[in-house]
Structures are given as structure tokens and as C-alpha cells.
Amino acid sequence: MFSRFVKDRRGNFAVITALCSVVLFGMVGLAVDYVRLTSAKSFFQDEADAIGVAIAATSDPTEKPDKYVRDLKMAITEKLDNQLVGAVSATAVWIGKTQVQVDVSATVSSMIMHVVSPSHRETKVAVTSLVNLERRFSEPAKPEKIIWEGSAVDYNRIYAYCYKPATGARTQETPVMDNANTNYEDRYEYPVCGNGEFLSYKLHSVENARYNSRNWERNPRIRYADTWIDEDGAIQISGGKDENGQYQPQPQLETVMCPSLEKCKPKSQGGIIPEGTNRTPRQDKMACAPGKYFYYGWEDRPYMLNGQRYGDNDFDDIILVMPCDSGPPIEEKPRIWIGG
């Protein structure tokens, strides 16, 4: 009987099929879950890349990316909610000022493999996106023409800087000229202003020090000409702030919009610039347009000091003319790419 049982081949196919089905089921489960995990990882990567690009496009490493991280978590949760085990972890940080790193991780449940292997109920999926930023700017506008009144005995220096009206911040203060023929151009780069910033100028004046360089930094009188463009495109200048940010009651800056460079000269020479002493300065604030020029004329001393006559209010001790064509330097569309 035993020999007949050994030699009997009936039912072998069913046994072999049963044994093979376990392996086959495992292979199918592995394939299905592999596709599932690969799809989830690909989605993670796409979302991380998109958020990294969005953060880099702000060009502002000081801005916290919390909102972008929340949006990233929400997008992944909504798309893969039935596949996730626990919460999505995501972070986004600036690396210096030129790179954004986004890290995303979550645990994804298996669909079939846990039936074959209980230890494979879930798998952690993690991705990293590195987004690079190259900021590009227009060439900073430089003064078209500088004139120093020959009789001025005070030492006068002009600084260019970037002013951000949203915060009141002044950055990149850079000396660009003085009335002692100092060569600043070879030593300093003109400020390059970013989004929401506007090129502005500061007067640094030291009484009776023009011909004595040892006194150029001694008790300077500071006047900021914070500049910005309003919603109508008009130039706005607060030309009377001192180093403490306080407005001074006596104006020391005259501003004139010239239709051409030829007209940015005194009236006696065929131009439109006011002349004379003891007068109220003209302060134009209309919109700048290509082909026009914006004139700055400083008075280096206040008209009255301690109740006594001190300056002459001719507003031509320091003159600077800027072309409207170039305007303040602005940030162009940055170059952004993904990858290390």
C-alpha cells in the first residue's frame, strides 16, 4: 500500500500550485508595494521640489518658510491619506543665501506584503530637495553728473544706500563721492538693491573740514534722503532725517524733475534749476520716466542754528543728477534650478 501511495501522482499539480502560489503571491505583493512606494516617493520629491522653488523665488532668506512647509504637508496628506501611517514630517531651510533644502519623510503602509511578511507592514519614505538660486540684478544706476560748489569749505561726502520702506531699513551704505576728489569708484561697488528696496543717498558733512582730511570724520552732520516709489509711480523722498531717524524742521534738499539733462542746470544757464539764496527749496515728486533726469541739490548747513543765521539756503553745495532711464537698480528674474 505504501509503495502504491508513493507511486501515485494524482493531486501533484494541486500541491505544486499551492506551494508556488505562496511564492507567486509574495512576488506580486512585492511588485505592487514597490510600485506603491515608488509612486509615493516620486510624489514626495515633486512636491518638495515645487516648494523649494517657491521658497527660492522669494529671494529672501530672512522670510520664514513656515507657510510653505504647511502647504507641503497638506498636499501630501490630502493625496496619500489612505496610505500614510502617522503624520508627515517636513522642513525647509536656507543654506546661506543661494540654496534651499527641503526634507520630507512619512511612513507608508504596505498593501499586500504584510500578508506574506508581517514585519513589512510599513515603510519609511524620505526625500531631499536642494534648490539653487542665482540672483541677478540690473546694473546699478550711477550719477550722471556731479557738481561741487567751489566756495564750499565744509567737507561733504555722499553715500549711496538701499532703503526698504516696508521696514525702514537702510543697508549697503557705500561712499560714492566727496568734494575732496577722493576716488571711491575703484574701492567700492555701488549698492545693488533687492525687491522692495530703493537706491537712496546720504549727506555726510563736516564743518570747515574740506581741506583737512584728519577732521573728515569728526562730528559729521548726517542727512538721509530716503527714497521710494509710491503706488502711482511717483518718487517720494524724505530728505530731512538725521542719523537718529528724526525729521529736521529745516529742509536741506532740493529735488527737481528735469525733462532732459540739458535742462538740469541753473535758470541763468538756460536750465530749470532755481537759483539764489535764502529761499525755499523746490521739491518735485512726480513720476520718473525714460528720458528724464532727477536732480538732487543739497544745502550743507542748516539755515538757522541756535537762533542765529547759519546757512545761505542756496541748495547747490552738492548736486547730483540721476537718469530716470535706469532708475534705482532692481532685481531681475532669478535663475533657479534643482539639484546639487
HUWO-V815238 format. One record per pair of residues at least 6 apart in sequence whose ideal C-beta (glycine too) atoms are under 8 Angstrom apart, sorted by the first residue. I is the first residue (numbers start at 1). J is the second residue. D is the distance in whole Angstrom. If there is no record, write none. Layout:
BEGIN
i->I j->J d->D
i->I j->J d->D
END
This chain:
BEGIN
i->22 j->116 d->8
i->25 j->112 d->8
i->25 j->115 d->8
i->25 j->116 d->6
i->26 j->113 d->8
i->26 j->116 d->5
i->26 j->117 d->8
i->28 j->112 d->7
i->29 j->110 d->8
i->29 j->111 d->7
i->29 j->112 d->3
i->29 j->113 d->5
i->29 j->115 d->7
i->29 j->116 d->6
i->30 j->113 d->6
i->32 j->111 d->6
i->32 j->112 d->5
i->33 j->110 d->5
i->33 j->111 d->6
i->33 j->112 d->6
i->33 j->113 d->5
i->33 j->120 d->8
i->33 j->123 d->8
i->36 j->83 d->7
i->36 j->108 d->7
i->36 j->110 d->8
i->36 j->111 d->6
i->37 j->108 d->6
i->37 j->123 d->6
i->37 j->125 d->6
i->40 j->80 d->6
i->40 j->83 d->6
i->40 j->106 d->8
i->40 j->108 d->5
i->40 j->125 d->5
i->41 j->125 d->5
i->41 j->127 d->6
i->43 j->76 d->7
i->43 j->79 d->6
i->43 j->80 d->7
i->44 j->76 d->7
i->44 j->104 d->5
i->44 j->106 d->7
i->44 j->125 d->6
i->44 j->126 d->8
i->44 j->127 d->5
i->45 j->127 d->5
i->45 j->129 d->7
i->47 j->72 d->6
i->47 j->75 d->5
i->47 j->76 d->6
i->47 j->104 d->7
i->48 j->72 d->7
i->48 j->90 d->8
i->48 j->102 d->4
i->48 j->103 d->8
i->48 j->104 d->5
i->48 j->127 d->6
i->48 j->128 d->7
i->48 j->129 d->4
i->49 j->102 d->8
i->49 j->129 d->5
i->49 j->131 d->7
i->49 j->338 d->5
i->51 j->65 d->8
i->51 j->68 d->5
i->51 j->69 d->7
i->51 j->71 d->7
i->51 j->72 d->5
i->51 j->92 d->6
i->51 j->102 d->6
i->51 j->129 d->8
i->52 j->92 d->7
i->52 j->100 d->5
i->52 j->101 d->8
i->52 j->102 d->4
i->52 j->129 d->5
i->52 j->130 d->7
i->52 j->131 d->4
i->52 j->338 d->7
i->53 j->131 d->6
i->53 j->336 d->6
i->53 j->338 d->7
i->54 j->68 d->6
i->55 j->65 d->5
i->55 j->68 d->5
i->55 j->92 d->6
i->55 j->94 d->8
i->55 j->100 d->5
i->55 j->102 d->8
i->55 j->131 d->7
i->56 j->99 d->8
i->56 j->100 d->5
i->56 j->131 d->5
i->56 j->132 d->7
i->56 j->133 d->4
i->56 j->334 d->7
i->56 j->336 d->5
i->57 j->334 d->7
i->57 j->336 d->6
i->59 j->133 d->7
i->59 j->135 d->6
i->59 j->194 d->7
i->59 j->195 d->6
i->59 j->331 d->7
i->59 j->334 d->6
i->60 j->194 d->8
i->60 j->195 d->7
i->61 j->94 d->4
i->61 j->96 d->8
i->61 j->97 d->5
i->65 j->92 d->4
i->65 j->93 d->8
i->65 j->94 d->8
i->65 j->100 d->8
i->68 j->92 d->6
i->69 j->90 d->5
i->69 j->91 d->7
i->69 j->92 d->5
i->72 j->88 d->8
i->72 j->90 d->5
i->72 j->92 d->8
i->72 j->102 d->7
i->72 j->104 d->7
i->73 j->87 d->8
i->73 j->88 d->5
i->73 j->90 d->5
i->76 j->84 d->8
i->76 j->88 d->5
i->76 j->90 d->8
i->76 j->104 d->7
i->76 j->106 d->7
i->77 j->84 d->7
i->77 j->88 d->6
i->80 j->106 d->8
i->80 j->108 d->7
i->83 j->108 d->5
i->83 j->109 d->6
i->84 j->106 d->6
i->84 j->107 d->7
i->84 j->108 d->6
i->84 j->109 d->7
i->85 j->106 d->8
i->85 j->107 d->4
i->85 j->108 d->7
i->85 j->109 d->5
i->85 j->122 d->5
i->86 j->106 d->7
i->86 j->107 d->5
i->87 j->106 d->8
i->88 j->104 d->7
i->88 j->105 d->8
i->88 j->106 d->5
i->89 j->103 d->8
i->89 j->104 d->7
i->89 j->105 d->5
i->89 j->106 d->7
i->90 j->102 d->7
i->90 j->103 d->7
i->90 j->104 d->5
i->90 j->105 d->8
i->91 j->102 d->7
i->91 j->103 d->5
i->92 j->100 d->6
i->92 j->101 d->7
i->92 j->102 d->5
i->92 j->103 d->8
i->93 j->100 d->7
i->93 j->101 d->6
i->94 j->100 d->6
i->95 j->101 d->6
i->97 j->133 d->8
i->97 j->135 d->8
i->98 j->132 d->6
i->98 j->133 d->5
i->98 j->134 d->7
i->98 j->135 d->8
i->99 j->130 d->6
i->99 j->131 d->7
i->99 j->132 d->6
i->99 j->133 d->7
i->100 j->130 d->8
i->100 j->131 d->5
i->100 j->133 d->7
i->101 j->128 d->7
i->101 j->129 d->7
i->101 j->130 d->5
i->101 j->131 d->8
i->102 j->128 d->7
i->102 j->129 d->4
i->102 j->131 d->7
i->103 j->126 d->7
i->103 j->127 d->8
i->103 j->128 d->5
i->103 j->129 d->8
i->104 j->126 d->7
i->104 j->127 d->5
i->104 j->128 d->8
i->104 j->129 d->8
i->105 j->124 d->6
i->105 j->125 d->7
i->105 j->126 d->4
i->105 j->127 d->8
i->106 j->124 d->8
i->106 j->125 d->6
i->107 j->122 d->5
i->107 j->123 d->7
i->107 j->124 d->5
i->107 j->125 d->8
i->108 j->122 d->7
i->108 j->123 d->6
i->108 j->124 d->8
i->108 j->125 d->5
i->109 j->121 d->7
i->109 j->122 d->5
i->110 j->120 d->5
i->110 j->121 d->6
i->110 j->122 d->6
i->110 j->123 d->7
i->113 j->120 d->4
i->114 j->120 d->6
i->114 j->121 d->4
i->129 j->338 d->7
i->130 j->338 d->7
i->130 j->339 d->6
i->130 j->340 d->5
i->131 j->336 d->6
i->131 j->337 d->7
i->131 j->338 d->5
i->132 j->336 d->7
i->132 j->337 d->5
i->132 j->338 d->8
i->132 j->339 d->7
i->133 j->334 d->6
i->133 j->335 d->8
i->133 j->336 d->6
i->134 j->334 d->6
i->134 j->335 d->4
i->134 j->336 d->8
i->135 j->194 d->8
i->135 j->331 d->6
i->135 j->334 d->5
i->136 j->331 d->7
i->136 j->332 d->5
i->136 j->333 d->7
i->136 j->334 d->6
i->136 j->335 d->7
i->137 j->192 d->5
i->137 j->193 d->8
i->137 j->194 d->8
i->137 j->329 d->6
i->137 j->330 d->7
i->137 j->331 d->5
i->137 j->332 d->6
i->138 j->326 d->7
i->138 j->329 d->5
i->138 j->330 d->6
i->138 j->331 d->8
i->138 j->332 d->6
i->139 j->326 d->7
i->139 j->329 d->7
i->140 j->190 d->4
i->140 j->191 d->6
i->140 j->192 d->5
i->140 j->193 d->8
i->140 j->199 d->7
i->140 j->328 d->8
i->140 j->329 d->4
i->141 j->199 d->7
i->141 j->322 d->6
i->141 j->323 d->7
i->141 j->326 d->4
i->141 j->327 d->6
i->141 j->328 d->6
i->141 j->329 d->6
i->142 j->176 d->8
i->142 j->190 d->6
i->143 j->176 d->7
i->143 j->177 d->7
i->143 j->320 d->5
i->143 j->321 d->6
i->143 j->322 d->6
i->144 j->261 d->6
i->144 j->293 d->6
i->144 j->321 d->5
i->144 j->322 d->6
i->144 j->323 d->5
i->145 j->261 d->7
i->145 j->264 d->7
i->145 j->319 d->8
i->145 j->320 d->8
i->145 j->321 d->5
i->146 j->177 d->6
i->146 j->319 d->7
i->146 j->320 d->6
i->146 j->321 d->8
i->147 j->316 d->8
i->147 j->319 d->4
i->148 j->156 d->7
i->148 j->179 d->4
i->148 j->317 d->8
i->148 j->318 d->7
i->148 j->319 d->8
i->149 j->314 d->8
i->149 j->316 d->6
i->149 j->317 d->5
i->149 j->318 d->8
i->152 j->179 d->6
i->152 j->210 d->7
i->152 j->300 d->6
i->152 j->317 d->5
i->153 j->208 d->5
i->153 j->210 d->5
i->153 j->211 d->8
i->154 j->205 d->5
i->154 j->206 d->6
i->154 j->207 d->5
i->154 j->208 d->6
i->154 j->209 d->7
i->154 j->210 d->6
i->154 j->300 d->5
i->154 j->301 d->7
i->154 j->317 d->7
i->155 j->178 d->7
i->155 j->179 d->7
i->155 j->180 d->7
i->155 j->205 d->7
i->155 j->206 d->4
i->155 j->209 d->4
i->155 j->210 d->5
i->155 j->212 d->8
i->155 j->215 d->7
i->155 j->216 d->5
i->156 j->178 d->6
i->156 j->179 d->5
i->156 j->203 d->7
i->156 j->204 d->7
i->156 j->205 d->5
i->156 j->210 d->8
i->156 j->298 d->7
i->156 j->300 d->5
i->156 j->317 d->7
i->156 j->318 d->5
i->157 j->175 d->6
i->157 j->177 d->7
i->157 j->178 d->4
i->157 j->179 d->8
i->157 j->182 d->8
i->157 j->203 d->8
i->157 j->204 d->4
i->157 j->205 d->8
i->157 j->216 d->7
i->158 j->175 d->7
i->158 j->176 d->6
i->158 j->177 d->5
i->158 j->178 d->7
i->158 j->201 d->6
i->158 j->202 d->7
i->158 j->203 d->6
i->158 j->204 d->8
i->158 j->318 d->7
i->158 j->320 d->7
i->159 j->173 d->5
i->159 j->174 d->6
i->159 j->175 d->5
i->159 j->176 d->7
i->159 j->201 d->7
i->159 j->202 d->4
i->159 j->204 d->6
i->160 j->172 d->8
i->160 j->173 d->8
i->160 j->174 d->5
i->160 j->176 d->5
i->160 j->190 d->6
i->160 j->191 d->5
i->160 j->199 d->6
i->160 j->200 d->7
i->160 j->201 d->6
i->160 j->202 d->8
i->161 j->170 d->5
i->161 j->171 d->7
i->161 j->172 d->6
i->161 j->173 d->4
i->161 j->174 d->7
i->161 j->191 d->6
i->161 j->199 d->8
i->161 j->200 d->6
i->161 j->201 d->7
i->161 j->202 d->6
i->162 j->170 d->7
i->162 j->171 d->5
i->162 j->172 d->5
i->162 j->191 d->5
i->162 j->192 d->8
i->162 j->193 d->4
i->162 j->194 d->7
i->162 j->197 d->4
i->162 j->198 d->7
i->162 j->199 d->7
i->162 j->200 d->7
i->163 j->169 d->7
i->163 j->170 d->6
i->163 j->197 d->6
i->163 j->198 d->5
i->163 j->199 d->8
i->163 j->200 d->4
i->163 j->226 d->5
i->163 j->227 d->6
i->163 j->228 d->7
i->164 j->170 d->8
i->164 j->171 d->8
i->164 j->196 d->5
i->164 j->197 d->5
i->164 j->198 d->8
i->165 j->196 d->8
i->165 j->198 d->7
i->165 j->226 d->7
i->165 j->228 d->4
i->166 j->196 d->6
i->168 j->245 d->8
i->170 j->200 d->7
i->170 j->224 d->7
i->170 j->226 d->7
i->171 j->191 d->8
i->171 j->197 d->8
i->172 j->191 d->4
i->172 j->192 d->7
i->172 j->193 d->8
i->173 j->191 d->8
i->173 j->202 d->7
i->174 j->184 d->8
i->174 j->188 d->5
i->174 j->189 d->7
i->174 j->190 d->7
i->174 j->191 d->5
i->175 j->182 d->8
i->175 j->184 d->5
i->175 j->188 d->6
i->175 j->204 d->8
i->176 j->184 d->5
i->176 j->185 d->8
i->176 j->188 d->7
i->176 j->190 d->7
i->177 j->184 d->6
i->177 j->320 d->8
i->178 j->184 d->8
i->179 j->210 d->6
i->179 j->318 d->7
i->180 j->210 d->6
i->180 j->211 d->8
i->180 j->213 d->7
i->180 j->216 d->8
i->190 j->329 d->8
i->191 j->199 d->7
i->191 j->329 d->7
i->192 j->329 d->5
i->193 j->199 d->6
i->193 j->328 d->6
i->193 j->329 d->5
i->193 j->330 d->7
i->193 j->331 d->8
i->194 j->331 d->5
i->195 j->331 d->5
i->197 j->328 d->8
i->198 j->227 d->5
i->198 j->228 d->5
i->198 j->229 d->6
i->198 j->328 d->5
i->199 j->227 d->7
i->199 j->328 d->4
i->199 j->329 d->6
i->200 j->224 d->7
i->200 j->225 d->6
i->200 j->226 d->5
i->200 j->227 d->4
i->200 j->237 d->8
i->201 j->225 d->5
i->201 j->227 d->8
i->201 j->296 d->7
i->201 j->320 d->7
i->202 j->222 d->7
i->202 j->223 d->7
i->202 j->224 d->5
i->202 j->225 d->7
i->203 j->221 d->8
i->203 j->222 d->7
i->203 j->223 d->4
i->203 j->225 d->7
i->203 j->252 d->7
i->203 j->253 d->8
i->203 j->298 d->5
i->203 j->300 d->7
i->203 j->318 d->7
i->204 j->220 d->5
i->204 j->221 d->8
i->204 j->222 d->6
i->205 j->220 d->6
i->205 j->221 d->5
i->205 j->222 d->8
i->205 j->223 d->8
i->205 j->300 d->5
i->205 j->301 d->8
i->206 j->215 d->6
i->206 j->216 d->6
i->206 j->217 d->7
i->206 j->218 d->6
i->206 j->219 d->7
i->206 j->220 d->5
i->206 j->221 d->7
i->207 j->219 d->8
i->207 j->221 d->7
i->207 j->301 d->7
i->208 j->215 d->8
i->209 j->215 d->4
i->209 j->216 d->6
i->209 j->218 d->7
i->221 j->242 d->8
i->221 j->300 d->8
i->221 j->301 d->8
i->222 j->242 d->6
i->222 j->243 d->4
i->223 j->239 d->7
i->223 j->240 d->7
i->223 j->241 d->7
i->223 j->242 d->7
i->223 j->248 d->7
i->223 j->252 d->5
i->223 j->253 d->7
i->223 j->298 d->7
i->224 j->238 d->7
i->224 j->239 d->8
i->224 j->241 d->4
i->224 j->242 d->8
i->224 j->243 d->8
i->224 j->245 d->8
i->225 j->237 d->5
i->225 j->238 d->7
i->225 j->239 d->5
i->225 j->253 d->6
i->225 j->296 d->7
i->226 j->237 d->7
i->226 j->238 d->5
i->226 j->241 d->6
i->227 j->235 d->7
i->227 j->236 d->7
i->227 j->237 d->5
i->227 j->328 d->7
i->228 j->235 d->8
i->228 j->236 d->5
i->229 j->235 d->6
i->229 j->236 d->7
i->229 j->288 d->8
i->230 j->236 d->5
i->232 j->287 d->7
i->233 j->287 d->4
i->233 j->288 d->8
i->234 j->285 d->5
i->234 j->286 d->6
i->234 j->287 d->5
i->235 j->255 d->8
i->235 j->257 d->8
i->235 j->284 d->8
i->235 j->285 d->6
i->235 j->286 d->7
i->235 j->287 d->7
i->235 j->288 d->6
i->235 j->294 d->7
i->236 j->285 d->6
i->237 j->253 d->7
i->237 j->255 d->6
i->237 j->283 d->8
i->237 j->285 d->7
i->238 j->247 d->7
i->239 j->251 d->7
i->239 j->252 d->7
i->239 j->253 d->3
i->239 j->255 d->7
i->239 j->283 d->8
i->240 j->247 d->5
i->240 j->248 d->5
i->240 j->249 d->8
i->240 j->250 d->8
i->240 j->251 d->6
i->240 j->252 d->7
i->240 j->253 d->7
i->241 j->247 d->6
i->241 j->248 d->7
i->242 j->248 d->6
i->248 j->302 d->7
i->250 j->302 d->5
i->250 j->303 d->5
i->250 j->304 d->6
i->251 j->280 d->8
i->251 j->281 d->5
i->251 j->283 d->7
i->251 j->299 d->8
i->252 j->298 d->6
i->252 j->299 d->5
i->252 j->300 d->8
i->252 j->302 d->7
i->252 j->315 d->8
i->253 j->281 d->7
i->253 j->283 d->8
i->253 j->296 d->7
i->253 j->297 d->7
i->253 j->298 d->6
i->253 j->299 d->8
i->253 j->315 d->7
i->254 j->274 d->7
i->254 j->281 d->4
i->254 j->282 d->6
i->254 j->283 d->7
i->254 j->295 d->8
i->254 j->296 d->7
i->254 j->297 d->4
i->254 j->298 d->8
i->254 j->299 d->8
i->254 j->315 d->4
i->255 j->281 d->8
i->255 j->282 d->7
i->255 j->283 d->5
i->255 j->284 d->5
i->255 j->285 d->7
i->255 j->294 d->7
i->255 j->295 d->7
i->255 j->296 d->6
i->255 j->297 d->8
i->256 j->264 d->7
i->256 j->272 d->7
i->256 j->273 d->6
i->256 j->274 d->8
i->256 j->282 d->6
i->256 j->284 d->5
i->256 j->294 d->8
i->256 j->295 d->4
i->256 j->297 d->7
i->257 j->284 d->4
i->257 j->286 d->5
i->257 j->288 d->7
i->257 j->292 d->6
i->257 j->293 d->8
i->257 j->294 d->6
i->257 j->295 d->8
i->258 j->264 d->4
i->258 j->271 d->8
i->258 j->272 d->6
i->258 j->273 d->8
i->258 j->292 d->6
i->258 j->293 d->4
i->258 j->294 d->7
i->258 j->295 d->6
i->258 j->321 d->7
i->259 j->272 d->8
i->259 j->291 d->8
i->259 j->292 d->6
i->260 j->291 d->7
i->260 j->292 d->7
i->260 j->293 d->7
i->261 j->293 d->5
i->261 j->321 d->7
i->261 j->323 d->8
i->262 j->270 d->8
i->262 j->271 d->7
i->263 j->270 d->8
i->263 j->271 d->5
i->263 j->272 d->5
i->263 j->293 d->8
i->264 j->271 d->6
i->264 j->272 d->8
i->264 j->273 d->7
i->264 j->293 d->5
i->264 j->295 d->5
i->264 j->321 d->5
i->265 j->271 d->3
i->265 j->273 d->6
i->266 j->273 d->5
i->266 j->274 d->8
i->266 j->275 d->5
i->266 j->316 d->8
i->267 j->273 d->7
i->267 j->274 d->7
i->267 j->275 d->6
i->268 j->275 d->6
i->273 j->295 d->6
i->273 j->297 d->7
i->273 j->316 d->8
i->274 j->281 d->8
i->274 j->282 d->5
i->274 j->315 d->8
i->275 j->314 d->8
i->275 j->316 d->8
i->276 j->314 d->7
i->277 j->312 d->4
i->277 j->313 d->6
i->277 j->314 d->5
i->278 j->303 d->8
i->278 j->312 d->7
i->278 j->313 d->5
i->279 j->313 d->6
i->279 j->314 d->8
i->279 j->315 d->8
i->280 j->313 d->8
i->281 j->297 d->7
i->281 j->299 d->8
i->281 j->313 d->8
i->281 j->315 d->5
i->284 j->294 d->8
i->288 j->294 d->6
i->288 j->324 d->4
i->288 j->327 d->6
i->289 j->324 d->6
i->290 j->324 d->6
i->290 j->325 d->5
i->291 j->324 d->7
i->291 j->325 d->7
i->292 j->324 d->4
i->293 j->321 d->5
i->293 j->322 d->7
i->293 j->323 d->6
i->293 j->324 d->6
i->294 j->321 d->7
i->294 j->322 d->5
i->294 j->324 d->6
i->295 j->319 d->7
i->295 j->320 d->8
i->295 j->321 d->5
i->296 j->318 d->8
i->296 j->319 d->7
i->296 j->320 d->4
i->296 j->321 d->7
i->296 j->322 d->7
i->297 j->315 d->4
i->297 j->316 d->5
i->297 j->318 d->7
i->297 j->319 d->5
i->298 j->315 d->7
i->298 j->317 d->6
i->298 j->318 d->4
i->298 j->319 d->8
i->299 j->311 d->6
i->299 j->312 d->8
i->299 j->313 d->6
i->299 j->314 d->7
i->299 j->315 d->5
i->299 j->317 d->6
i->300 j->311 d->7
i->300 j->317 d->4
i->300 j->318 d->7
i->301 j->310 d->5
i->301 j->311 d->4
i->301 j->312 d->8
i->301 j->317 d->8
i->302 j->310 d->6
i->302 j->311 d->6
i->303 j->309 d->7
i->303 j->310 d->6
i->303 j->311 d->5
i->303 j->312 d->8
i->303 j->313 d->5
i->304 j->310 d->6
i->304 j->311 d->8
i->305 j->311 d->8
END
